[in-house]
Amino acid sequence: ETIALKRTLEEIMSEHTGQPLDRVSKDMERDYFMTPQEAQEYGIIDNVIVHRDGSRP
């Protein structure tokens, strides 16, 4: 049951990010840290919030 749940989560993540299922599966195997820009490129987030002075919150 845990394996089926993991597969369902991978499929949902693949569908929503536009990443291939095999890449999402590989990336979810271990801790995978991203910068805000990398997360945006991957498709996990839409935008990175930046203050007017150019700094991040």
N, CA, C and O atoms as a CHARMM CRD file, in Angstrom:
* protein
*
  228
    1    1 GLU  N      0.82200  -1.19800   0.00000 PROA 1      0.00000
    2    1 GLU  CA     0.00000   0.00000   0.00000 PROA 1      0.00000
    3    1 GLU  C      0.86500   1.26100   0.00000 PROA 1      0.00000
    4    1 GLU  O      0.53800   2.23400  -0.68000 PROA 1      0.00000
    5    2 THR  N      1.94800   1.25300   0.74400 PROA 2      0.00000
    6    2 THR  CA     2.84400   2.40300   0.78300 PROA 2      0.00000
    7    2 THR  C      3.45600   2.65600  -0.58500 PROA 2      0.00000
    8    2 THR  O      3.60200   3.80700  -0.99800 PROA 2      0.00000
    9    3 ILE  N      3.81400   1.59500  -1.28700 PROA 3      0.00000
   10    3 ILE  CA     4.40500   1.72700  -2.62300 PROA 3      0.00000
   11    3 ILE  C      3.39200   2.32800  -3.59300 PROA 3      0.00000
   12    3 ILE  O      3.74500   3.17300  -4.41400 PROA 3      0.00000
   13    4 ALA  N      2.15000   1.90000  -3.50300 PROA 4      0.00000
   14    4 ALA  CA     1.10000   2.44300  -4.37500 PROA 4      0.00000
   15    4 ALA  C      0.86800   3.92200  -4.07900 PROA 4      0.00000
   16    4 ALA  O      0.66800   4.71300  -5.00000 PROA 4      0.00000
   17    5 LEU  N      0.89400   4.29800  -2.81800 PROA 5      0.00000
   18    5 LEU  CA     0.71200   5.70000  -2.43400 PROA 5      0.00000
   19    5 LEU  C      1.86700   6.55500  -2.95200 PROA 5      0.00000
   20    5 LEU  O      1.65400   7.66300  -3.44500 PROA 5      0.00000
   21    6 LYS  N      3.09100   6.03600  -2.83900 PROA 6      0.00000
   22    6 LYS  CA     4.26300   6.74800  -3.34600 PROA 6      0.00000
   23    6 LYS  C      4.14700   6.94100  -4.85300 PROA 6      0.00000
   24    6 LYS  O      4.44200   8.02200  -5.36300 PROA 6      0.00000
   25    7 ARG  N      3.72800   5.91900  -5.55800 PROA 7      0.00000
   26    7 ARG  CA     3.58000   6.00200  -7.01700 PROA 7      0.00000
   27    7 ARG  C      2.51100   7.03300  -7.38800 PROA 7      0.00000
   28    7 ARG  O      2.69500   7.80000  -8.33300 PROA 7      0.00000
   29    8 THR  N      1.40800   7.05700  -6.65900 PROA 8      0.00000
   30    8 THR  CA     0.34800   8.03400  -6.91500 PROA 8      0.00000
   31    8 THR  C      0.86900   9.45200  -6.70300 PROA 8      0.00000
   32    8 THR  O      0.58200  10.34400  -7.50200 PROA 8      0.00000
   33    9 LEU  N      1.62700   9.66200  -5.63900 PROA 9      0.00000
   34    9 LEU  CA     2.20100  10.97900  -5.36400 PROA 9      0.00000
   35    9 LEU  C      3.16400  11.38900  -6.47600 PROA 9      0.00000
   36    9 LEU  O      3.16000  12.54500  -6.90100 PROA 9      0.00000
   37   10 GLU  N      3.98600  10.45700  -6.95100 PROA 10     0.00000
   38   10 GLU  CA     4.91400  10.74200  -8.04800 PROA 10     0.00000
   39   10 GLU  C      4.15600  11.12600  -9.32100 PROA 10     0.00000
   40   10 GLU  O      4.55600  12.05000 -10.03000 PROA 10     0.00000
   41   11 GLU  N      3.07100  10.42200  -9.60500 PROA 11     0.00000
   42   11 GLU  CA     2.26800  10.72800 -10.79200 PROA 11     0.00000
   43   11 GLU  C      1.63600  12.11400 -10.69900 PROA 11     0.00000
   44   11 GLU  O      1.61400  12.85700 -11.68000 PROA 11     0.00000
   45   12 ILE  N      1.12500  12.45900  -9.52600 PROA 12     0.00000
   46   12 ILE  CA     0.52700  13.78500  -9.32200 PROA 12     0.00000
   47   12 ILE  C      1.58500  14.87000  -9.48300 PROA 12     0.00000
   48   12 ILE  O      1.34800  15.87900 -10.14700 PROA 12     0.00000
   49   13 MET  N      2.75200  14.66300  -8.87400 PROA 13     0.00000
   50   13 MET  CA     3.84000  15.64000  -8.97000 PROA 13     0.00000
   51   13 MET  C      4.29300  15.78800 -10.42000 PROA 13     0.00000
   52   13 MET  O      4.55000  16.90500 -10.87100 PROA 13     0.00000
   53   14 SER  N      4.39300  14.70500 -11.14300 PROA 14     0.00000
   54   14 SER  CA     4.79600  14.74400 -12.54800 PROA 14     0.00000
   55   14 SER  C      3.78100  15.52000 -13.37700 PROA 14     0.00000
   56   14 SER  O      4.14900  16.34100 -14.21800 PROA 14     0.00000
   57   15 GLU  N      2.51300  15.25600 -13.13500 PROA 15     0.00000
   58   15 GLU  CA     1.44100  15.93100 -13.87800 PROA 15     0.00000
   59   15 GLU  C      1.44700  17.43700 -13.61900 PROA 15     0.00000
   60   15 GLU  O      1.27900  18.22800 -14.54700 PROA 15     0.00000
   61   16 HSD  N      1.63800  17.82700 -12.37700 PROA 16     0.00000
   62   16 HSD  CA     1.55600  19.24500 -12.01800 PROA 16     0.00000
   63   16 HSD  C      2.82100  20.03800 -12.34000 PROA 16     0.00000
   64   16 HSD  O      2.75300  21.24800 -12.55500 PROA 16     0.00000
   65   17 THR  N      3.97500  19.36600 -12.37400 PROA 17     0.00000
   66   17 THR  CA     5.22000  20.07800 -12.65700 PROA 17     0.00000
   67   17 THR  C      5.61100  20.01400 -14.12600 PROA 17     0.00000
   68   17 THR  O      6.39000  20.84000 -14.60200 PROA 17     0.00000
   69   18 GLY  N      5.07100  19.03100 -14.84700 PROA 18     0.00000
   70   18 GLY  CA     5.46400  18.84700 -16.24000 PROA 18     0.00000
   71   18 GLY  C      6.76300  18.06800 -16.39400 PROA 18     0.00000
   72   18 GLY  O      7.27800  17.92900 -17.50300 PROA 18     0.00000
   73   19 GLN  N      7.29300  17.56000 -15.28600 PROA 19     0.00000
   74   19 GLN  CA     8.52500  16.76700 -15.33200 PROA 19     0.00000
   75   19 GLN  C      8.19000  15.31400 -15.66600 PROA 19     0.00000
   76   19 GLN  O      7.11500  14.83000 -15.31200 PROA 19     0.00000
   77   20 PRO  N      9.10800  14.61500 -16.34700 PROA 20     0.00000
   78   20 PRO  CA     8.87000  13.19900 -16.64100 PROA 20     0.00000
   79   20 PRO  C      8.75300  12.38600 -15.34500 PROA 20     0.00000
   80   20 PRO  O      9.41200  12.68700 -14.34900 PROA 20     0.00000
   81   21 LEU  N      7.91700  11.36800 -15.37400 PROA 21     0.00000
   82   21 LEU  CA     7.67800  10.54400 -14.19300 PROA 21     0.00000
   83   21 LEU  C      8.96800   9.92500 -13.66200 PROA 21     0.00000
   84   21 LEU  O      9.16400   9.86000 -12.44800 PROA 21     0.00000
   85   22 ASP  N      9.84300   9.47100 -14.54700 PROA 22     0.00000
   86   22 ASP  CA    11.08900   8.85300 -14.07600 PROA 22     0.00000
   87   22 ASP  C     11.98300   9.85700 -13.34700 PROA 22     0.00000
   88   22 ASP  O     12.67000   9.49100 -12.39300 PROA 22     0.00000
   89   23 ARG  N     11.98000  11.11700 -13.78500 PROA 23     0.00000
   90   23 ARG  CA    12.77800  12.14100 -13.09500 PROA 23     0.00000
   91   23 ARG  C     12.19500  12.42600 -11.71600 PROA 23     0.00000
   92   23 ARG  O     12.93300  12.51400 -10.73400 PROA 23     0.00000
   93   24 VAL  N     10.87600  12.57200 -11.63900 PROA 24     0.00000
   94   24 VAL  CA    10.22800  12.82900 -10.34800 PROA 24     0.00000
   95   24 VAL  C     10.50300  11.66600  -9.39500 PROA 24     0.00000
   96   24 VAL  O     10.81400  11.88500  -8.22400 PROA 24     0.00000
   97   25 SER  N     10.39100  10.44100  -9.88500 PROA 25     0.00000
   98   25 SER  CA    10.64500   9.26200  -9.04700 PROA 25     0.00000
   99   25 SER  C     12.06500   9.28600  -8.50000 PROA 25     0.00000
  100   25 SER  O     12.28300   9.03900  -7.31400 PROA 25     0.00000
  101   26 LYS  N     13.02700   9.58300  -9.36200 PROA 26     0.00000
  102   26 LYS  CA    14.43400   9.63800  -8.94400 PROA 26     0.00000
  103   26 LYS  C     14.65000  10.75800  -7.93100 PROA 26     0.00000
  104   26 LYS  O     15.32500  10.56300  -6.92100 PROA 26     0.00000
  105   27 ASP  N     14.07800  11.92900  -8.20200 PROA 27     0.00000
  106   27 ASP  CA    14.26200  13.07600  -7.31500 PROA 27     0.00000
  107   27 ASP  C     13.62200  12.85900  -5.94800 PROA 27     0.00000
  108   27 ASP  O     14.07700  13.42700  -4.95500 PROA 27     0.00000
  109   28 MET  N     12.57000  12.04300  -5.88600 PROA 28     0.00000
  110   28 MET  CA    11.88400  11.80200  -4.61900 PROA 28     0.00000
  111   28 MET  C     12.50800  10.66000  -3.81400 PROA 28     0.00000
  112   28 MET  O     12.07500  10.39100  -2.69300 PROA 28     0.00000
  113   29 GLU  N     13.50900   9.99300  -4.36500 PROA 29     0.00000
  114   29 GLU  CA    14.16100   8.88100  -3.66400 PROA 29     0.00000
  115   29 GLU  C     14.88800   9.35400  -2.40500 PROA 29     0.00000
  116   29 GLU  O     14.89200   8.66100  -1.38800 PROA 29     0.00000
  117   30 ARG  N     15.49700  10.52600  -2.47500 PROA 30     0.00000
  118   30 ARG  CA    16.29100  11.06100  -1.36300 PROA 30     0.00000
  119   30 ARG  C     15.96600  12.54200  -1.19400 PROA 30     0.00000
  120   30 ARG  O     15.22100  13.12100  -1.98400 PROA 30     0.00000
  121   31 ASP  N     16.53500  13.14100  -0.15500 PROA 31     0.00000
  122   31 ASP  CA    16.37600  14.58500   0.02100 PROA 31     0.00000
  123   31 ASP  C     16.91500  15.28700  -1.21400 PROA 31     0.00000
  124   31 ASP  O     18.01100  14.98100  -1.68400 PROA 31     0.00000
  125   32 TYR  N     16.15300  16.21300  -1.72900 PROA 32     0.00000
  126   32 TYR  CA    16.54700  16.93300  -2.93900 PROA 32     0.00000
  127   32 TYR  C     16.24400  18.40000  -2.70000 PROA 32     0.00000
  128   32 TYR  O     15.09300  18.82500  -2.80700 PROA 32     0.00000
  129   33 PHE  N     17.26600  19.17400  -2.37600 PROA 33     0.00000
  130   33 PHE  CA    17.09300  20.58200  -2.05400 PROA 33     0.00000
  131   33 PHE  C     17.28100  21.43100  -3.29900 PROA 33     0.00000
  132   33 PHE  O     18.15700  21.15800  -4.12000 PROA 33     0.00000
  133   34 MET  N     16.45400  22.46400  -3.43600 PROA 34     0.00000
  134   34 MET  CA    16.50900  23.36100  -4.59100 PROA 34     0.00000
  135   34 MET  C     16.53800  24.80400  -4.12200 PROA 34     0.00000
  136   34 MET  O     16.01500  25.14200  -3.06000 PROA 34     0.00000
  137   35 THR  N     17.15800  25.64800  -4.93500 PROA 35     0.00000
  138   35 THR  CA    17.06300  27.08300  -4.70700 PROA 35     0.00000
  139   35 THR  C     15.66700  27.51000  -5.16100 PROA 35     0.00000
  140   35 THR  O     14.99000  26.75000  -5.85200 PROA 35     0.00000
  141   36 PRO  N     15.23100  28.69900  -4.78700 PROA 36     0.00000
  142   36 PRO  CA    13.93000  29.16400  -5.27800 PROA 36     0.00000
  143   36 PRO  C     13.84500  29.16200  -6.80600 PROA 36     0.00000
  144   36 PRO  O     12.80900  28.80300  -7.36600 PROA 36     0.00000
  145   37 GLN  N     14.91400  29.55700  -7.47700 PROA 37     0.00000
  146   37 GLN  CA    14.90100  29.58800  -8.94100 PROA 37     0.00000
  147   37 GLN  C     14.81100  28.17700  -9.51400 PROA 37     0.00000
  148   37 GLN  O     14.10000  27.95300 -10.49400 PROA 37     0.00000
  149   38 GLU  N     15.52000  27.22500  -8.91500 PROA 38     0.00000
  150   38 GLU  CA    15.45500  25.83200  -9.37300 PROA 38     0.00000
  151   38 GLU  C     14.05200  25.26400  -9.18000 PROA 38     0.00000
  152   38 GLU  O     13.54900  24.54200 -10.04100 PROA 38     0.00000
  153   39 ALA  N     13.42100  25.58800  -8.05200 PROA 39     0.00000
  154   39 ALA  CA    12.05900  25.11600  -7.79700 PROA 39     0.00000
  155   39 ALA  C     11.08600  25.69600  -8.81900 PROA 39     0.00000
  156   39 ALA  O     10.15000  25.01700  -9.24100 PROA 39     0.00000
  157   40 GLN  N     11.30400  26.94200  -9.21400 PROA 40     0.00000
  158   40 GLN  CA    10.45100  27.56900 -10.22700 PROA 40     0.00000
  159   40 GLN  C     10.65300  26.88600 -11.57800 PROA 40     0.00000
  160   40 GLN  O      9.68100  26.59300 -12.27400 PROA 40     0.00000
  161   41 GLU  N     11.89500  26.63300 -11.94800 PROA 41     0.00000
  162   41 GLU  CA    12.17900  25.96600 -13.21600 PROA 41     0.00000
  163   41 GLU  C     11.63300  24.54300 -13.23300 PROA 41     0.00000
  164   41 GLU  O     11.18700  24.06500 -14.27700 PROA 41     0.00000
  165   42 TYR  N     11.66100  23.86800 -12.10400 PROA 42     0.00000
  166   42 TYR  CA    11.16200  22.49800 -11.97800 PROA 42     0.00000
  167   42 TYR  C      9.64000  22.45800 -12.10200 PROA 42     0.00000
  168   42 TYR  O      9.06900  21.46400 -12.55100 PROA 42     0.00000
  169   43 GLY  N      8.99200  23.55000 -11.69700 PROA 43     0.00000
  170   43 GLY  CA     7.54000  23.63200 -11.77900 PROA 43     0.00000
  171   43 GLY  C      6.82500  23.47800 -10.45600 PROA 43     0.00000
  172   43 GLY  O      5.60100  23.35400 -10.42100 PROA 43     0.00000
  173   44 ILE  N      7.57900  23.48500  -9.35900 PROA 44     0.00000
  174   44 ILE  CA     6.96700  23.32700  -8.04000 PROA 44     0.00000
  175   44 ILE  C      6.32600  24.62400  -7.56700 PROA 44     0.00000
  176   44 ILE  O      5.28400  24.60400  -6.91200 PROA 44     0.00000
  177   45 ILE  N      6.94800  25.74900  -7.89900 PROA 45     0.00000
  178   45 ILE  CA     6.40800  27.05300  -7.50900 PROA 45     0.00000
  179   45 ILE  C      6.21200  27.91000  -8.75100 PROA 45     0.00000
  180   45 ILE  O      6.84300  27.68200  -9.78300 PROA 45     0.00000
  181   46 ASP  N      5.33200  28.89600  -8.63900 PROA 46     0.00000
  182   46 ASP  CA     5.05700  29.78200  -9.77000 PROA 46     0.00000
  183   46 ASP  C      6.00100  30.97500  -9.80800 PROA 46     0.00000
  184   46 ASP  O      6.52000  31.32800 -10.86700 PROA 46     0.00000
  185   47 ASN  N      6.22200  31.59200  -8.66000 PROA 47     0.00000
  186   47 ASN  CA     7.02300  32.81500  -8.60100 PROA 47     0.00000
  187   47 ASN  C      7.87600  32.84200  -7.34800 PROA 47     0.00000
  188   47 ASN  O      7.58100  32.17200  -6.35800 PROA 47     0.00000
  189   48 VAL  N      8.94600  33.63200  -7.41000 PROA 48     0.00000
  190   48 VAL  CA     9.78900  33.89800  -6.25400 PROA 48     0.00000
  191   48 VAL  C      9.51500  35.33800  -5.84900 PROA 48     0.00000
  192   48 VAL  O      9.65700  36.25400  -6.66000 PROA 48     0.00000
  193   49 ILE  N      9.12200  35.53900  -4.60000 PROA 49     0.00000
  194   49 ILE  CA     8.80000  36.88300  -4.12200 PROA 49     0.00000
  195   49 ILE  C     10.09200  37.63800  -3.83500 PROA 49     0.00000
  196   49 ILE  O     10.98800  37.12500  -3.16500 PROA 49     0.00000
  197   50 VAL  N     10.17700  38.84500  -4.34400 PROA 50     0.00000
  198   50 VAL  CA    11.34900  39.69000  -4.14000 PROA 50     0.00000
  199   50 VAL  C     10.86400  41.05000  -3.64700 PROA 50     0.00000
  200   50 VAL  O      9.89800  41.60200  -4.17300 PROA 50     0.00000
  201   51 HSD  N     11.55200  41.58900  -2.61900 PROA 51     0.00000
  202   51 HSD  CA    11.21700  42.92600  -2.12700 PROA 51     0.00000
  203   51 HSD  C     11.57800  43.97400  -3.17800 PROA 51     0.00000
  204   51 HSD  O     12.34200  43.70100  -4.10300 PROA 51     0.00000
  205   52 ARG  N     11.03300  45.14400  -3.02900 PROA 52     0.00000
  206   52 ARG  CA    11.31500  46.22900  -3.97800 PROA 52     0.00000
  207   52 ARG  C     12.79600  46.57000  -4.05100 PROA 52     0.00000
  208   52 ARG  O     13.28100  47.00400  -5.09600 PROA 52     0.00000
  209   53 ASP  N     13.51900  46.37900  -2.95300 PROA 53     0.00000
  210   53 ASP  CA    14.95400  46.67500  -2.95800 PROA 53     0.00000
  211   53 ASP  C     15.78300  45.53000  -3.54900 PROA 53     0.00000
  212   53 ASP  O     17.01100  45.60500  -3.59000 PROA 53     0.00000
  213   54 GLY  N     15.11200  44.47700  -4.00200 PROA 54     0.00000
  214   54 GLY  CA    15.79800  43.36000  -4.64300 PROA 54     0.00000
  215   54 GLY  C     16.13500  42.21000  -3.71600 PROA 54     0.00000
  216   54 GLY  O     16.57300  41.15400  -4.17000 PROA 54     0.00000
  217   55 SER  N     15.93200  42.40700  -2.40300 PROA 55     0.00000
  218   55 SER  CA    16.22500  41.32600  -1.46100 PROA 55     0.00000
  219   55 SER  C     15.03500  40.37700  -1.36600 PROA 55     0.00000
  220   55 SER  O     13.92100  40.70300  -1.77300 PROA 55     0.00000
  221   56 ARG  N     15.29900  39.21000  -0.82500 PROA 56     0.00000
  222   56 ARG  CA    14.23500  38.21800  -0.64000 PROA 56     0.00000
  223   56 ARG  C     13.73700  38.28000   0.79200 PROA 56     0.00000
  224   56 ARG  O     14.50000  38.61400   1.69800 PROA 56     0.00000
  225   57 PRO  N     12.46900  37.96300   1.00800 PROA 57     0.00000
  226   57 PRO  CA    11.93500  37.97600   2.37800 PROA 57     0.00000
  227   57 PRO  C     12.59600  36.94200   3.26600 PROA 57     0.00000
  228   57 PRO  O     12.25400  36.83100   4.44400 PROA 57     0.00000
